[in-house]
Amino acid sequence: MSEEINNREFRKKVIADLIRQLHEGKSVEEVKGQFAAAFEGVSAEEIAAAEQALIEGGLPVEEVQRLCDVHAAVFEGSIEEIHRPADPSDIPGHPVNTLKRENRAIERLTLHIKNLLSKLPESEPEVLLSLERLFEIDKHYLKKENLIFPFMEQYGITAPPKVMWGVDDEIRSELKAAYEGAKSDGAAQHADKIGAVLKKIEDMIFKEENIMLPMLLETLTVDEWKKIANESAEFGYCLISSVPTWDPASEKGLEKAKSTHEQGSIKLPTGSFTLEELAAVLDTLPVDVTFVDKNDEVKYFSQSKERIFPRTTAVLGRKVVNCHPPASAHIVTKIVEDLKSGKKDHEDFWIKLGDKYILIRYFAVRDKEGNYLGVLEVTQDIAPIQGITGEKRLLSE
């Protein structure tokens, strides 16, 4: 056992050292040679541990993220295959099955676009249409970031989600830039950019299926997979349809647990609600409300009919900074710090989102003695309000 542990620690150090060498400018081929000489095979968990060690050792997430495509090429083909008697990939409706179905659809579309690029300029219109279809990849990444990453974080797997989310955002940005460039200047002028982002998408598929999924399959319970499956429809599906409902044997246990919630009266200083009434009132408010407690963990969100940003129960208990892309994490941290310290009592932002004009407000929540309890986020589409003129004193017919 001690030999196995020592071997594992040795491998972690070697993997970390290889990534550092790449960071310092060594070529992929040089590192590949060292890797082949040092390893016969390496597990997904060891790759994750190496990234974790680098970040905990002070290497910024952005640096690991920048190396992500390079070290994916190094590790590709070297990750040991993990066999299971009952492969969730074969279970219709299981999140692993759905994720892989989406990946196969993404691969078919990227291959189609590559073929079209070889037929320019005749294929110009179809290239643009296919790139537009590829924007559906956002649904795939949103499910990963909002449903899967929270569970990884709960189990202490924090580095891979940060790195992956950063690369997801790079793909979104580069895909948009490639499409807009092709639309304005012609696809031929931007064929290299299109090809580069297609390669990055394919590399991400490899990372999902050979690094992320093996870790998840070793860690998550059936009930946790069921929660992911139940809430996936909130985000929609990428390039696939007809995702069946997955019905594991433990589903009855989940329903039983739900039914045990207290249904009694909730007494407040100015009145009381039943649990059903309070939930309905909060969901009826013409705003989205999210509460983050004093420990910076998401405790509650409302479910209004016109929700602006997606939320699922997987976010509950998650550190609020992990609910945002790495690129904006420092802004979230600063907002919370200012509200917690008393430097500010609120902070407002407003952004354009299609035909919506979104006002996002953050309020410090304090008790009667001024002790900090958390942050309340209130989000609302104010475009209809801005359109109000004159007065209205009569009932609508």
Sequence and secondary structure as in RCSB ss.txt:
>XXXX:A:sequence
MSEEINNREFRKKVIADLIRQLHEGKSVEEVKGQFAAAFEGVSAEEIAAAEQALIEGGLPVEEVQRLCDVHAAVF
EGSIEEIHRPADPSDIPGHPVNTLKRENRAIERLTLHIKNLLSKLPESEPEVLLSLERLFEIDKHYLKKENLIFP
FMEQYGITAPPKVMWGVDDEIRSELKAAYEGAKSDGAAQHADKIGAVLKKIEDMIFKEENIMLPMLLETLTVDEW
KKIANESAEFGYCLISSVPTWDPASEKGLEKAKSTHEQGSIKLPTGSFTLEELAAVLDTLPVDVTFVDKNDEVKY
FSQSKERIFPRTTAVLGRKVVNCHPPASAHIVTKIVEDLKSGKKDHEDFWIKLGDKYILIRYFAVRDKEGNYLGV
LEVTQDIAPIQGITGEKRLLSE
>XXXX:A:secstr
 HHHHHHHHHHHHHHHHHHHHHHTT  HHHHHHHHHHH S B HHHHHHHHHHHHHTT  HHHHHHHHHHHHHHH
TTTB     SS GGGSTT HHHHHHHHHHHHHHHHHHHHHHHTTTTTTHHHHHHHHHHHTTHHHHHHHIIIIIHH
HHHHTT  HHHHHHHHHHHHHHHHHHHHHHHHHHH GGGGHHHHHHHHHHHHHHHHHIIIIIHHHHHHH  HHHH
HHHHHHHTTT  SS         TTHHHHHHHHHTS  SEEEETTEEEEHHHHHHHHHHSSSEEEEEETTSBEEE
E   TT SS   GGGTT BGGGGS GGGHHHHHHHHHHHHHTS SEEEEEEEETTEEEEEEEEEEE TT  EEEE
EEEEEE HHHHT  S   S   
